[in-house]
Amino acid sequence: MRSLKLTSHFEELLSEKIIAIQPLSGGDINDVCLIHTNQQKFVAKVNSASKFPGMFEAEAKGLQRLKDSNTFTIPGTIHFGEFDDIAFLILEYIDSGKQTDDFWEMFGEQLAALHRQNESYFGFENDNYIGSLPQYNTISDSAYEFYVTQRLQPQFELSRQKGFKFSDLDAFYKTIKDEIPDEKPSLIHGDLWNGNFMTDMQGYPCLIDPAVAYAPREMDMGMMHLFGGFNSRVFDVYNEVFPLVGNWKDRLSIWQLYYLLVHLNLFGSLYYNEVKSIVNRYS
């Protein structure tokens, strides 16, 4: 914990005595810790309120929307707020367990059920974050409009500011317009790589660290395939329950482009050639 004052503030919010604080791995953005009180455990995330305005409020809203879907195990939000320019999010602690024999089948069914949660628009009630970068969710009428204006264009603009160059993006946008399926907006996790799920004590899938929106459901599929870590049974069962539009695997790179642009803007030129390759393929 960053200060004794913050610890005391947490004790007031929780109405419990904190007896130990254990650092947890949390990436480059947040300090994450396990809080032991005299009654139970909590997970706390803290970061700079001025550097990442509204991050934890947005995360709390996203977690609640996922929880309301009654699909996956989702940690509940206990408190979020600010204290001395420190933003914090206190979450329910979910202990890890061993995967059930049908874990991956369950994952596929639950993901299909999540994606069946629809809205009349693409976007979300508020902007949020993807990693440490702002993610925009202005309401859009179509999957294509949403994906280009709220996902790709902001990332391409940021990469341009960082010195990366891409040519003929207009041709690229025109080509992918005919590739993107005309489907209803789905509630998606939005950052579904293998580090953002865990196994709870009952052996069930639990999702964490979302970047939610009502968006093309294939975005989750793209991210899940980008870095691996998901058993193929997830996708088999998903397609039995809620079949994806034909040739969906051929479109994965279109959705992966967004996440690769995010990585380019966060981590640098290691991802530049892969991004260019996708753009060139559809230009």
Buried (B, 14 or more C-beta within 10 A) or exposed (E): BBEEEBBEBBBEBBEBEBEEEEEEEBEEBBBBBBBBBEEEBBBBBBBBBEEBEBBBBBBBBBBBBBBEBEBBBBBEBBBBBBBEEBBBBBBBBBEEBEBBEBBBBBBBBBBBBBBBBEBEBBBBEEBBBBBBBBBBBEBBEBBBBBBBBBBBBBBBEBBEEEEBEBEEBEEBBEBBBEEBBEBBBBBBBBBBBEEBBBBBEEBBBBBBBBBBBBBBBBBBBBBBBBEEEBBEBBBEBBEEBBEBEEEBEEBBBBBBBBBBBBBBBBEEEEBBEBBBEBBEEBB
